[in-house]
């Protein structure tokens, strides 16, 4: 997520950390580089310009110029302004009326139907009763697709009758929601262009028919500035109350996420971070800003772990991870746990030093695809070791490596690569163990 921008900012701020004292010229040079990095990340020109001017004013203040650690103070000012640019505090959907009504709309192919199921799953996990309404009557198999997803999530779906209009489907679904004492009725609408007057008018009819409190635009973050333009047009035509950014996990630049709130004035409420039903998160600007600046997001990481594992498992994993006795058995357990939580590349972004670790653990060209693909081979290699070798990796000599490679269907080079990754993980554990307040932070989530 935002790899290109994160790497550029890390390089720029690395220079600032090297200065014992900053001058106006130093700050000016750094901010010019930040501005270029934002533009290369496809951030709206006016948004980038306004952002830099606000940061410049904050950085030229007394608190930064006379700070003992001026480089760190500049990073803090950039972080705070990023949080503001991304929307400040996390926003939520309007649940003041029961059942609350949520309309999802957007262009063709942005993932509205899948997002509808993801949102239903998220709301259900929060203890809310959800009804899905299939209001996409034009796309072939759209109703069938939503039905399959609804069954997977475990929520009821209202289907259209032959010849029924979108507004009529909406009213029927709302009545079902009232009869079932539902908390939310979620309407999945068909894809349309923002310039298609007839179809946009149909959205207005549905909104009026169900008195929708929440009109959410589903936007493909990977489209960059085009997604911002789409959001602006829809907001002008339909009056949006919020947005959902999909494919944020595959957006290496970040232009949409950094521009869309500032340009449209409409809050982002949720973000899609993967292909699975559970891969929809509440959009939290402060956590996203920290990840962009490679400060990590330990809180989100712990929350994900809580969803997958019980407290006892987490306590044991934490104890071993920060222990000087961390060995290959522990490493295998960590890999298996991380695999349950999603792609390892995404999890690394939540760790301080994760960007650097991601680079040091890069998979060579021609090897298994990605870090996630590597874990399967890693498991085979570790299971081919003796108990003594797992406990004491330093005894693994050249002949042992060849034996392990033969037993796991890999090469001696891949065994070397595994041992290098293990060493990096152990170093990272020691660094995290030294972080101020680590124990107190983790204790809050037990």
Secondary structure as GFF3:
##gff-version 3
##sequence-region A 1 446
A	DSSP	alpha_helix	3	17	.	.	.	ID=ss1
A	DSSP	alpha_helix	24	40	.	.	.	ID=ss2
A	DSSP	alpha_helix	45	59	.	.	.	ID=ss3
A	DSSP	alpha_helix	62	65	.	.	.	ID=ss4
A	DSSP	alpha_helix	70	86	.	.	.	ID=ss5
A	DSSP	beta_strand	100	105	.	.	.	ID=ss6
A	DSSP	alpha_helix	112	125	.	.	.	ID=ss7
A	DSSP	beta_strand	130	135	.	.	.	ID=ss8
A	DSSP	alpha_helix	142	153	.	.	.	ID=ss9
A	DSSP	beta_strand	156	158	.	.	.	ID=ss10
A	DSSP	alpha_helix	166	179	.	.	.	ID=ss11
A	DSSP	beta_strand	184	189	.	.	.	ID=ss12
A	DSSP	alpha_helix	197	210	.	.	.	ID=ss13
A	DSSP	beta_strand	214	220	.	.	.	ID=ss14
A	DSSP	three_ten_helix	221	223	.	.	.	ID=ss15
A	DSSP	alpha_helix	225	238	.	.	.	ID=ss16
A	DSSP	beta_strand	242	246	.	.	.	ID=ss17
A	DSSP	three_ten_helix	248	250	.	.	.	ID=ss18
A	DSSP	alpha_helix	255	264	.	.	.	ID=ss19
A	DSSP	beta_strand	268	272	.	.	.	ID=ss20
A	DSSP	beta_strand	280	282	.	.	.	ID=ss21
A	DSSP	alpha_helix	285	292	.	.	.	ID=ss22
A	DSSP	alpha_helix	298	308	.	.	.	ID=ss23
A	DSSP	alpha_helix	311	321	.	.	.	ID=ss24
A	DSSP	alpha_helix	328	341	.	.	.	ID=ss25
A	DSSP	alpha_helix	344	348	.	.	.	ID=ss26
A	DSSP	alpha_helix	354	360	.	.	.	ID=ss27
A	DSSP	alpha_helix	370	383	.	.	.	ID=ss28
A	DSSP	alpha_helix	387	391	.	.	.	ID=ss29
A	DSSP	three_ten_helix	393	395	.	.	.	ID=ss30
A	DSSP	alpha_helix	398	408	.	.	.	ID=ss31
A	DSSP	alpha_helix	412	434	.	.	.	ID=ss32
A	DSSP	alpha_helix	438	443	.	.	.	ID=ss33
###
